[in-house]
Amino acid sequence: MNLRMPLIAIGAVAALAAPAALAHRMWMIASSTSVSGTDNWVTVDAAVSNDLFFFDHQPIRVAPTVLQPDGTEGTVENHAVGKFRATFDVHLTQQGTYRIGVVNRGVFGSYQLNGERKMIPRGTTVDKLASVIPAGATDVQTAESVIRNEIYVTQGAPTTTVFKPTGKGIELVPVTHPNDLVVGEPATFQFLLDGKPAPDLFVTVIPGGIRYRDTLKQQDLKTGADGKVSINWPDPGLYWVNVTPTRPRQEGAGGPGGQGMGAPGTGGPQGAGRPAGPPQRRVSYVTTVEVLAP
Protein backbone atom coordinates (compact mmCIF):
# COMPACT_ATOMS: atom_id res chain seq x y z
CA MET A 1 0.00 0.00 0.00
CA ASN A 2 1.48 3.32 -1.04
CA LEU A 3 0.95 6.39 1.13
CA ARG A 4 1.70 10.08 0.69
CA MET A 5 4.75 9.75 2.87
CA PRO A 6 8.54 9.50 2.52
CA LEU A 7 9.85 6.14 1.53
CA ILE A 8 13.46 5.70 0.84
CA ALA A 9 16.33 7.97 1.16
CA ILE A 10 19.05 7.40 -1.23
CA GLY A 11 21.88 9.53 -2.06
CA ALA A 12 24.63 8.51 -4.29
CA VAL A 13 27.10 11.06 -5.41
CA ALA A 14 29.96 10.19 -7.68
CA ALA A 15 32.15 12.42 -9.75
CA LEU A 16 32.27 10.22 -12.78
CA ALA A 17 34.48 11.48 -15.56
CA ALA A 18 33.97 9.89 -18.93
CA PRO A 19 34.41 11.18 -22.47
CA ALA A 20 31.00 12.13 -23.75
CA ALA A 21 29.50 14.18 -26.52
CA LEU A 22 26.34 14.76 -24.49
CA ALA A 23 25.68 15.82 -20.93
CA HIS A 24 25.02 13.00 -18.51
CA ARG A 25 23.07 13.20 -15.28
CA MET A 26 23.58 11.08 -12.19
CA TRP A 27 20.53 9.82 -10.36
CA MET A 28 19.08 7.21 -8.02
CA ILE A 29 15.53 5.91 -7.86
CA ALA A 30 13.96 3.69 -5.21
CA SER A 31 11.36 1.01 -5.88
CA SER A 32 9.17 2.91 -3.40
CA THR A 33 9.48 6.30 -1.76
CA SER A 34 6.72 5.89 0.84
CA VAL A 35 5.50 2.67 2.42
CA SER A 36 3.22 1.58 5.22
CA GLY A 37 3.90 -1.11 7.80
CA THR A 38 6.92 -1.76 9.98
CA ASP A 39 9.17 -4.08 7.97
CA ASN A 40 9.80 -3.35 4.30
CA TRP A 41 12.54 -3.49 1.69
CA VAL A 42 13.36 -1.10 -1.12
CA THR A 43 15.60 -1.65 -4.12
CA VAL A 44 17.51 1.28 -5.57
CA ASP A 45 18.88 1.79 -9.07
CA ALA A 46 21.87 4.15 -9.38
CA ALA A 47 23.21 5.33 -12.72
CA VAL A 48 24.53 8.14 -14.88
CA SER A 49 22.65 8.63 -18.13
CA ASN A 50 21.56 11.10 -20.78
CA ASP A 51 17.90 10.08 -20.81
CA LEU A 52 16.73 10.46 -17.23
CA PHE A 53 16.05 7.19 -15.44
CA PHE A 54 17.13 5.01 -18.38
CA PHE A 55 20.34 2.97 -18.19
CA ASP A 56 22.38 4.11 -21.18
CA HIS A 57 25.80 5.28 -19.96
CA GLN A 58 27.38 3.93 -16.77
CA PRO A 59 26.60 2.97 -13.17
CA ILE A 60 27.25 4.92 -10.01
CA ARG A 61 29.87 2.62 -8.54
CA VAL A 62 30.23 4.09 -5.07
CA ALA A 63 28.31 2.25 -2.37
CA PRO A 64 25.99 4.75 -0.66
CA THR A 65 25.52 5.30 3.04
CA VAL A 66 22.17 5.04 4.80
CA LEU A 67 21.01 7.33 7.58
CA GLN A 68 18.08 5.86 9.50
CA PRO A 69 15.20 7.84 11.02
CA ASP A 70 16.77 7.74 14.49
CA GLY A 71 20.01 9.22 13.17
CA THR A 72 22.03 5.99 13.26
CA GLU A 73 23.82 4.46 10.29
CA GLY A 74 21.96 1.82 8.31
CA THR A 75 23.20 -0.87 5.94
CA VAL A 76 23.22 -1.27 2.17
CA GLU A 77 22.68 -4.88 1.16
CA ASN A 78 23.16 -6.80 -2.10
CA HIS A 79 25.14 -4.00 -3.75
CA ALA A 80 25.89 -4.97 -7.35
CA VAL A 81 27.54 -2.92 -10.09
CA GLY A 82 26.68 -3.77 -13.67
CA LYS A 83 27.58 -2.31 -17.04
CA PHE A 84 24.96 0.45 -17.07
CA ARG A 85 23.60 0.63 -13.52
CA ALA A 86 24.21 -0.33 -9.91
CA THR A 87 21.52 -1.78 -7.64
CA PHE A 88 21.24 -2.33 -3.91
CA ASP A 89 18.66 -3.03 -1.24
CA VAL A 90 17.79 -1.23 1.98
CA HIS A 91 15.87 -2.93 4.80
CA LEU A 92 13.42 -0.54 6.44
CA THR A 93 13.02 -1.49 10.09
CA GLN A 94 12.29 1.92 11.66
CA GLN A 95 9.36 4.30 11.34
CA GLY A 96 10.14 7.54 9.57
CA THR A 97 12.34 8.91 6.79
CA TYR A 98 15.60 7.38 5.58
CA ARG A 99 18.33 9.21 3.68
CA ILE A 100 20.48 7.24 1.29
CA GLY A 101 23.33 9.08 -0.31
CA VAL A 102 26.88 9.34 -1.47
CA VAL A 103 28.89 12.49 -0.89
CA ASN A 104 32.00 12.81 -3.01
CA ARG A 105 34.40 15.16 -1.19
CA GLY A 106 37.81 15.75 -2.63
CA VAL A 107 40.48 18.19 -3.69
CA PHE A 108 41.60 19.03 -7.21
CA GLY A 109 44.11 21.44 -8.66
CA SER A 110 47.73 21.57 -9.79
CA TYR A 111 51.28 22.49 -8.87
CA GLN A 112 54.53 23.50 -10.58
CA LEU A 113 57.48 21.09 -10.52
CA ASN A 114 60.71 21.34 -12.55
CA GLY A 115 59.15 23.87 -14.86
CA GLU A 116 56.06 21.77 -15.60
CA ARG A 117 52.48 22.13 -14.46
CA LYS A 118 51.30 18.88 -12.84
CA MET A 119 47.72 17.95 -11.96
CA ILE A 120 46.76 16.62 -8.55
CA PRO A 121 45.61 13.00 -9.01
CA ARG A 122 41.89 12.51 -9.45
CA GLY A 123 40.21 11.22 -6.31
CA THR A 124 42.54 12.97 -3.88
CA THR A 125 40.90 13.61 -0.50
CA VAL A 126 41.66 16.41 1.94
CA ASP A 127 43.57 14.13 4.30
CA LYS A 128 45.73 12.78 1.44
CA LEU A 129 46.56 16.13 -0.18
CA ALA A 130 49.97 16.57 1.45
CA SER A 131 51.07 13.09 0.39
CA VAL A 132 50.41 13.67 -3.35
CA ILE A 133 52.33 16.95 -3.64
CA PRO A 134 56.06 16.17 -4.04
CA ALA A 135 58.85 18.02 -2.28
CA GLY A 136 59.97 21.06 -4.23
CA ALA A 137 56.54 21.74 -5.73
CA THR A 138 55.63 25.41 -6.06
CA ASP A 139 52.59 27.46 -7.06
CA VAL A 140 50.20 24.91 -5.56
CA GLN A 141 46.60 25.74 -6.49
CA THR A 142 43.76 23.69 -5.03
CA ALA A 143 40.01 23.81 -4.61
CA GLU A 144 37.46 21.60 -2.90
CA SER A 145 34.76 19.46 -4.48
CA VAL A 146 31.59 18.49 -2.57
CA ILE A 147 29.14 16.61 -4.80
CA ARG A 148 26.06 15.36 -2.96
CA ASN A 149 23.51 12.90 -4.38
CA GLU A 150 20.71 11.85 -2.04
CA ILE A 151 17.26 10.30 -2.07
CA TYR A 152 14.69 9.88 0.66
CA VAL A 153 12.36 7.03 1.59
CA THR A 154 9.74 6.99 4.35
CA GLN A 155 8.19 4.10 6.22
CA GLY A 156 5.05 5.25 8.01
CA ALA A 157 4.85 8.94 8.82
CA PRO A 158 7.52 11.38 7.51
CA THR A 159 10.22 12.55 9.92
CA THR A 160 12.99 15.15 9.63
CA THR A 161 15.95 13.85 11.65
CA VAL A 162 17.92 12.89 8.53
CA PHE A 163 17.85 16.50 7.28
CA LYS A 164 20.12 17.79 10.05
CA PRO A 165 22.80 19.77 8.15
CA THR A 166 26.44 18.73 8.21
CA GLY A 167 27.63 22.19 7.16
CA LYS A 168 29.46 20.88 4.10
CA GLY A 169 28.42 21.73 0.55
CA ILE A 170 24.82 22.17 -0.60
CA GLU A 171 22.18 20.50 1.56
CA LEU A 172 18.39 20.28 1.58
CA VAL A 173 16.33 21.45 4.55
CA PRO A 174 12.77 20.82 3.43
CA VAL A 175 9.88 23.10 4.27
CA THR A 176 7.76 20.64 2.28
CA HIS A 177 8.81 17.05 2.97
CA PRO A 178 10.23 15.45 -0.24
CA ASN A 179 8.13 12.32 0.38
CA ASP A 180 4.89 14.30 0.49
CA LEU A 181 4.68 15.87 -2.96
CA VAL A 182 1.43 16.13 -4.89
CA VAL A 183 0.44 17.61 -8.25
CA GLY A 184 -1.16 21.00 -7.78
CA GLU A 185 0.51 21.63 -4.41
CA PRO A 186 3.69 23.74 -4.77
CA ALA A 187 6.59 22.50 -2.67
CA THR A 188 9.04 24.74 -0.84
CA PHE A 189 12.61 23.52 -0.40
CA GLN A 190 15.36 25.42 1.40
CA PHE A 191 18.96 24.88 0.40
CA LEU A 192 21.98 25.60 2.57
CA LEU A 193 25.56 26.15 1.48
CA ASP A 194 28.05 25.20 4.18
CA GLY A 195 25.27 25.34 6.76
CA LYS A 196 23.83 28.75 5.84
CA PRO A 197 20.78 29.66 3.70
CA ALA A 198 22.09 30.07 0.16
CA PRO A 199 20.59 32.74 -2.11
CA ASP A 200 20.82 32.70 -5.90
CA LEU A 201 21.46 28.98 -6.30
CA PHE A 202 20.32 27.61 -9.66
CA VAL A 203 17.68 24.89 -9.34
CA THR A 204 16.97 22.67 -12.34
CA VAL A 205 13.86 20.46 -12.27
CA ILE A 206 13.23 17.89 -15.02
CA PRO A 207 10.51 15.21 -15.07
CA GLY A 208 11.56 11.71 -16.06
CA GLY A 209 10.63 10.00 -19.29
CA ILE A 210 12.45 12.41 -21.58
CA ARG A 211 13.15 9.59 -24.02
CA TYR A 212 9.48 9.62 -24.98
CA ARG A 213 8.83 13.33 -25.49
CA ASP A 214 10.12 16.12 -27.70
CA THR A 215 10.58 18.72 -24.97
CA LEU A 216 12.33 18.46 -21.62
CA LYS A 217 9.68 20.35 -19.64
CA GLN A 218 12.63 21.71 -17.68
CA GLN A 219 12.10 24.31 -14.96
CA ASP A 220 14.95 26.75 -14.30
CA LEU A 221 14.56 28.36 -10.89
CA LYS A 222 16.66 30.24 -8.32
CA THR A 223 16.66 30.31 -4.54
CA GLY A 224 15.64 33.51 -2.80
CA ALA A 225 17.50 35.47 -0.15
CA ASP A 226 16.48 32.85 2.44
CA GLY A 227 17.70 29.94 0.31
CA LYS A 228 14.14 28.86 -0.45
CA VAL A 229 12.62 27.93 -3.78
CA SER A 230 9.03 27.04 -4.71
CA ILE A 231 8.54 24.20 -7.20
CA ASN A 232 5.32 23.40 -9.05
CA TRP A 233 4.65 19.84 -10.18
CA PRO A 234 2.54 19.80 -13.37
CA ASP A 235 2.30 16.01 -13.63
CA PRO A 236 2.74 12.97 -11.39
CA GLY A 237 5.92 10.92 -11.67
CA LEU A 238 9.62 11.10 -10.90
CA TYR A 239 11.49 14.40 -11.03
CA TRP A 240 15.25 15.07 -11.13
CA VAL A 241 16.31 18.08 -9.06
CA ASN A 242 19.80 19.54 -9.42
CA VAL A 243 21.16 22.53 -7.48
CA THR A 244 24.36 24.41 -8.32
CA PRO A 245 25.85 27.85 -7.61
CA THR A 246 26.49 28.48 -11.31
CA ARG A 247 24.02 28.69 -14.15
CA PRO A 248 23.45 25.33 -15.87
CA ARG A 249 23.64 25.19 -19.63
CA GLN A 250 20.37 25.38 -21.46
CA GLU A 251 18.81 22.79 -23.74
CA GLY A 252 20.98 22.20 -26.76
CA ALA A 253 24.25 23.01 -24.95
CA GLY A 254 25.98 19.78 -24.16
CA GLY A 255 22.91 17.63 -24.81
CA PRO A 256 19.19 17.91 -24.13
CA GLY A 257 18.65 19.79 -20.92
CA GLY A 258 22.17 19.07 -19.86
CA GLN A 259 24.39 21.37 -17.92
CA GLY A 260 27.20 20.81 -20.30
CA MET A 261 30.23 18.65 -19.91
CA GLY A 262 31.97 19.10 -16.62
CA ALA A 263 29.06 20.74 -14.81
CA PRO A 264 28.28 19.48 -11.31
CA GLY A 265 25.78 16.68 -11.33
CA THR A 266 26.88 15.41 -14.72
CA GLY A 267 29.29 12.76 -15.83
CA GLY A 268 31.12 14.85 -18.42
CA PRO A 269 34.79 15.67 -18.29
CA GLN A 270 35.67 17.99 -15.46
CA GLY A 271 37.24 21.16 -16.73
CA ALA A 272 35.55 21.59 -20.10
CA GLY A 273 34.71 25.26 -20.42
CA ARG A 274 36.40 26.01 -17.11
CA PRO A 275 37.46 29.66 -16.71
CA ALA A 276 41.15 30.46 -16.69
CA GLY A 277 42.88 31.14 -13.39
CA PRO A 278 42.91 29.35 -10.05
CA PRO A 279 40.56 26.35 -9.76
CA GLN A 280 37.08 27.16 -8.52
CA ARG A 281 35.32 25.20 -5.78
CA ARG A 282 32.75 22.72 -7.08
CA VAL A 283 29.58 22.02 -5.14
CA SER A 284 26.29 20.52 -6.26
CA TYR A 285 23.25 18.69 -4.95
CA VAL A 286 21.14 16.08 -6.76
CA THR A 287 17.98 14.28 -5.68
CA THR A 288 15.12 12.37 -7.27
CA VAL A 289 11.62 12.89 -5.88
CA GLU A 290 8.29 11.24 -6.59
CA VAL A 291 5.18 13.34 -7.13
CA LEU A 292 1.76 11.73 -6.71
CA ALA A 293 -1.57 12.50 -8.35
CA PRO A 294 -3.99 14.43 -6.11
Residue pairs with C-beta under 8 A, 6 or more apart in sequence:
1 35
1 36
1 37
2 32
2 34
2 35
2 36
2 292
3 34
3 35
3 36
4 34
4 179
4 180
4 182
4 292
5 34
5 35
5 36
5 154
5 156
5 157
5 158
5 179
5 180
6 33
6 34
6 96
6 97
6 98
6 152
6 153
6 154
6 158
6 159
6 177
6 178
6 179
6 180
7 30
7 32
7 33
7 34
7 35
7 42
7 98
7 152
7 153
7 154
7 155
7 179
7 290
8 30
8 31
8 32
8 33
8 42
8 44
8 90
8 92
8 98
8 100
8 151
8 152
8 153
8 154
9 66
9 67
9 97
9 98
9 99
9 100
9 101
9 150
9 151
9 152
9 153
9 162
10 28
10 30
10 44
10 46
10 64
10 90
10 99
10 100
10 101
10 150
10 151
10 152
10 153
11 28
11 64
11 65
11 99
11 100
11 101
11 102
11 103
11 148
11 149
11 150
11 151
11 287
12 26
12 28
12 46
12 60
12 62
12 64
12 86
12 100
12 101
12 102
12 149
12 150
13 26
13 62
13 101
13 102
13 103
13 104
13 147
13 148
13 149
13 150
13 286
14 26
14 48
14 60
14 61
14 62
14 102
14 104
14 147
14 149
15 104
15 106
15 145
15 147
15 270
16 24
16 26
16 48
16 58
16 60
16 61
16 267
17 122
17 267
17 268
17 269
17 270
18 24
18 48
18 57
18 58
18 267
18 268
18 269
19 269
20 57
20 261
20 267
20 268
20 269
21 255
22 50
22 254
22 255
22 256
22 258
23 50
23 249
23 254
23 255
23 256
23 257
23 258
23 259
23 260
23 261
23 263
23 266
23 268
24 48
24 49
24 50
24 57
24 255
24 258
24 266
24 267
24 268
25 48
25 49
25 50
25 52
25 240
25 242
25 258
25 265
25 266
25 267
25 286
26 46
26 47
26 48
26 60
26 149
26 265
26 266
26 267
26 286
27 46
27 47
27 48
27 49
27 52
27 53
27 149
27 240
27 286
27 288
28 44
28 45
28 46
28 47
28 60
28 64
28 100
28 149
28 151
28 288
29 44
29 45
29 53
29 151
29 238
29 288
30 42
30 43
30 44
30 90
30 100
30 151
30 153
31 42
31 43
31 44
32 40
32 42
32 153
33 151
33 152
33 153
33 154
33 179
33 289
33 290
34 153
34 154
34 155
34 179
34 180
34 290
35 42
35 92
35 153
35 154
35 155
35 156
36 155
36 156
37 155
37 156
38 93
38 95
38 155
38 156
39 91
39 92
39 93
40 91
40 92
40 155
41 89
41 90
41 91
41 92
42 89
42 90
42 92
42 153
43 87
43 88
43 89
44 64
44 87
44 88
44 89
44 90
44 100
44 151
45 55
45 85
45 86
45 87
46 59
46 60
46 64
46 85
46 86
46 87
46 88
47 55
47 57
47 58
47 59
47 60
47 84
47 85
47 86
48 57
48 58
48 59
48 60
48 266
48 267
49 55
49 56
49 57
49 84
50 56
50 57
50 255
50 256
50 258
51 210
51 211
52 206
52 207
52 208
52 209
52 210
52 238
52 240
53 208
53 209
53 238
53 240
53 288
54 211
55 84
55 85
56 84
57 84
57 267
58 83
58 84
58 267
59 81
59 82
59 83
59 84
59 85
59 86
60 86
60 102
60 149
61 81
61 86
62 102
62 104
63 76
63 79
63 88
63 102
64 76
64 88
64 100
64 101
64 102
65 73
65 74
65 76
65 100
65 101
65 102
66 73
66 74
66 75
66 76
66 90
66 98
66 99
66 100
67 73
67 74
67 98
67 99
67 100
67 101
67 162
68 74
68 94
68 96
68 98
68 162
69 94
69 95
69 96
69 97
69 98
69 155
69 159
69 161
69 162
70 94
70 96
70 161
71 161
71 162
71 164
74 90
74 91
74 98
75 90
75 91
76 88
76 89
76 90
76 100
77 88
77 89
77 90
77 91
78 87
78 88
78 89
79 86
79 87
79 88
80 86
80 87
80 88
90 98
90 100
90 153
92 98
92 153
92 155
94 155
95 155
95 156
95 157
95 159
96 154
96 155
96 156
96 157
96 158
96 159
96 161
97 152
97 153
97 154
97 158
97 159
97 160
97 161
97 162
97 177
97 179
98 152
98 153
98 154
98 155
98 162
99 150
99 151
99 152
99 162
99 163
100 150
100 151
100 152
100 153
101 148
101 149
101 150
101 151
102 149
103 146
103 147
103 148
103 149
103 168
103 169
104 145
104 146
104 147
104 148
105 125
105 126
105 144
105 145
105 146
105 147
105 168
105 169
106 123
106 124
106 125
106 126
106 144
106 145
107 120
107 124
107 125
107 126
107 129
107 142
107 143
107 144
107 145
108 119
108 120
108 122
108 124
108 142
108 143
108 145
108 270
108 279
108 282
109 119
109 120
109 140
109 141
109 142
109 143
109 279
110 117
110 118
110 119
110 120
110 140
110 141
110 279
111 117
111 118
111 120
111 133
111 137
111 138
111 139
111 140
111 141
112 118
112 137
112 138
112 139
112 140
113 134
113 136
113 137
113 138
114 136
118 137
120 129
120 132
120 133
120 142
121 132
124 132
126 144
129 142
133 140
141 278
141 279
142 279
143 278
143 279
143 280
143 281
143 282
144 281
144 282
145 281
145 282
145 283
146 168
146 169
146 170
146 282
146 283
146 284
147 169
147 264
147 265
147 282
147 283
147 284
147 286
148 169
148 170
148 171
148 283
148 284
148 285
148 286
149 265
149 285
149 286
149 287
150 172
150 285
150 286
150 287
151 287
151 288
151 289
152 162
152 178
152 179
152 287
152 289
153 179
154 177
154 179
158 177
158 179
158 180
160 174
160 177
163 171
163 172
163 173
163 174
165 171
165 173
165 192
165 195
166 195
167 194
167 195
168 194
168 195
169 193
169 194
169 283
169 284
169 285
170 191
170 192
170 193
170 198
170 201
170 243
170 244
170 245
170 283
170 284
170 285
171 191
171 192
171 195
171 285
172 178
172 189
172 190
172 191
172 192
172 285
172 287
173 189
173 190
173 191
173 192
174 188
174 189
174 190
175 187
175 188
175 189
175 190
175 228
176 185
176 187
176 188
176 189
178 187
178 189
178 287
178 289
179 289
179 290
181 187
181 233
181 289
181 290
181 291
181 292
182 233
182 291
182 292
182 293
182 294
183 233
183 234
183 235
183 236
183 291
183 292
183 293
183 294
184 233
184 294
185 233
185 294
186 230
186 231
186 232
186 233
187 230
187 231
187 233
188 228
188 229
188 230
188 231
189 203
189 228
189 229
189 231
189 241
190 197
190 223
190 226
190 227
190 228
190 229
191 197
191 198
191 201
191 203
191 223
191 227
191 228
191 229
191 243
191 285
192 198
192 227
193 201
193 227
193 245
193 283
196 227
197 225
197 226
197 227
197 228
198 223
198 227
198 245
199 223
199 224
199 225
199 226
199 227
200 222
200 223
200 245
201 222
201 223
201 227
201 229
201 243
201 244
201 245
202 220
202 221
202 222
202 243
202 244
202 245
202 246
202 247
202 248
203 219
203 220
203 221
203 222
203 223
203 229
203 231
203 241
203 242
203 243
204 218
204 219
204 220
204 221
204 240
204 241
204 242
204 243
204 244
204 248
204 257
204 259
205 218
205 219
205 221
205 231
205 239
205 240
205 241
206 216
206 217
206 218
206 219
206 239
206 240
206 257
207 217
207 234
207 235
207 237
207 238
207 239
207 240
208 237
208 238
208 239
208 240
209 237
210 216
210 256
210 257
216 251
216 256
216 257
217 234
218 251
218 257
219 231
219 232
220 248
220 250
221 229
221 230
221 231
222 229
223 229
223 243
231 241
233 239
233 291
235 291
236 291
236 292
236 293
237 290
237 291
238 288
238 289
238 290
238 291
239 288
239 289
239 290
239 291
240 286
240 288
241 286
241 287
241 288
241 289
242 248
242 259
242 264
242 265
242 284
242 285
242 286
243 284
243 285
243 286
244 259
244 263
244 264
244 265
244 283
244 284
244 285
245 283
246 263
248 258
248 259
248 260
248 263
249 258
249 259
249 260
249 263
251 257
253 260
254 260
254 261
254 263
254 266
254 268
258 266
258 268
259 265
259 266
260 266
260 268
260 272
260 273
261 268
261 269
261 272
261 273
262 268
262 269
262 270
262 271
262 272
262 273
262 274
263 284
264 282
264 283
264 284
265 284
265 285
265 286
270 282
274 280
